[in-house]
Amino acid sequence: SFCTLLAGYQTRAAMGRSRDAIKIFLRLRPHRKEEGAQGQYEVEHTFDDSKVTFHVDRRKLDKEYVNSSREDYSFTFDRVFDQSTTQQEVFDSVARDSVTSVIEGYNSTIFAYGQTGS
């Protein structure tokens, strides 16, 4: 809530600001019913929740999705949220500091990209 944000203002201000101006997060959506329990890809996380590897079994895919001989695609983010992550957890990790910065008079932008309905 707004009051909770204000109450934590001094604590966060004392901790200082992040040096990284841009942070990139990934939130994985749950598999859809038509994709089955496993979906069209398998996902592996590293211990620190910052790297994700998609294992794409070419036998399960149509040619229009993946046109490559690779089956593993690895990406590194500031943090990866898995399918079980709640909205509150995402807000606390991604947006709370930005909202606090705006309250303090700083500029902040959160750019969210994703397919509609995903």
C-alpha positions in Angstrom: 0.0 0.0 0.0 1.0 3.6 -0.3 1.5 4.0 3.4 3.8 1.0 3.5 5.9 2.6 0.7 6.3 5.8 2.6 7.2 4.0 5.8 10.1 2.3 4.1 11.3 5.5 2.5 14.1 6.3 5.0 15.4 2.7 5.0 15.7 2.6 1.2 17.1 6.1 1.0 19.9 5.1 3.5 20.7 2.1 1.4 21.5 4.2 -1.6 20.4 3.9 -5.2 21.3 1.1 -7.6 24.1 1.8 -10.0 22.4 0.1 -12.8 20.1 2.4 -14.6 18.4 -0.3 -16.6 17.3 -3.7 -15.2 15.8 -6.5 -17.2 13.4 -9.1 -15.8 11.7 -12.1 -17.2 8.5 -13.5 -16.0 7.5 -16.9 -17.4 3.9 -17.6 -18.0 2.3 -20.9 -17.1 1.8 -23.4 -20.0 -1.6 -23.1 -21.6 -3.9 -26.1 -21.6 -3.5 -26.6 -25.4 0.3 -26.9 -24.8 0.0 -29.7 -22.4 1.8 -30.0 -19.0 5.2 -29.6 -20.5 4.4 -27.2 -23.3 6.7 -26.8 -26.3 9.8 -26.1 -24.3 11.4 -27.0 -21.0 12.9 -24.3 -18.8 15.9 -24.6 -16.5 16.9 -22.0 -13.9 20.3 -21.4 -12.4 20.7 -21.2 -8.7 20.7 -17.4 -8.5 17.5 -17.0 -10.6 19.2 -14.8 -13.1 19.7 -17.2 -16.0 17.2 -19.2 -17.9 17.7 -21.9 -20.5 15.0 -23.0 -22.9 15.3 -26.5 -24.2 13.3 -26.7 -27.4 12.7 -30.2 -28.7 12.6 -29.7 -32.4 10.5 -32.8 -32.9 7.6 -31.1 -30.9 7.7 -27.9 -32.9 6.3 -26.7 -36.2 9.0 -25.4 -38.5 7.6 -21.9 -38.2 8.6 -21.5 -34.6 12.3 -22.5 -34.6 14.4 -22.5 -37.7 17.7 -23.5 -36.2 19.8 -26.6 -35.4 20.2 -25.5 -31.8 17.9 -26.9 -29.1 19.2 -24.9 -26.1 18.8 -21.1 -25.8 20.3 -19.4 -22.8 19.6 -15.9 -21.6 20.7 -13.9 -18.6 18.5 -11.3 -16.8 18.7 -9.4 -13.6 16.1 -11.8 -12.3 13.9 -14.6 -13.7 10.4 -15.1 -12.2 9.0 -18.6 -12.8 5.4 -19.7 -13.5 4.5 -19.8 -9.8 5.5 -16.2 -9.0 2.7 -14.0 -7.7 1.8 -10.4 -8.8 2.9 -9.2 -5.4 6.3 -10.8 -5.6 6.9 -9.2 -9.0 5.8 -5.8 -7.7 8.0 -6.1 -4.7 11.1 -7.0 -6.8 10.5 -4.9 -9.9 8.3 -1.9 -9.2 8.5 -1.0 -5.5 11.8 0.9 -5.7 10.6 2.7 -8.9 7.4 3.8 -7.2 9.4 5.0 -4.2 11.7 7.0 -6.4 8.8 8.7 -8.0 7.4 9.6 -4.6 10.8 11.1 -3.8 10.7 13.3 -6.9 12.8 11.2 -9.3 11.9 10.0 -12.7 11.3 6.3 -13.3 10.0 4.1 -16.1 8.7 0.6 -16.1 8.4 -0.8 -19.6 6.5 -4.1 -19.7 6.4 -6.1 -22.9 4.4 -9.2 -23.5 1.9 -10.8 -25.7 -1.7 -9.8 -24.9 -3.4 -12.6 -22.9 -0.1 -14.3 -22.1 
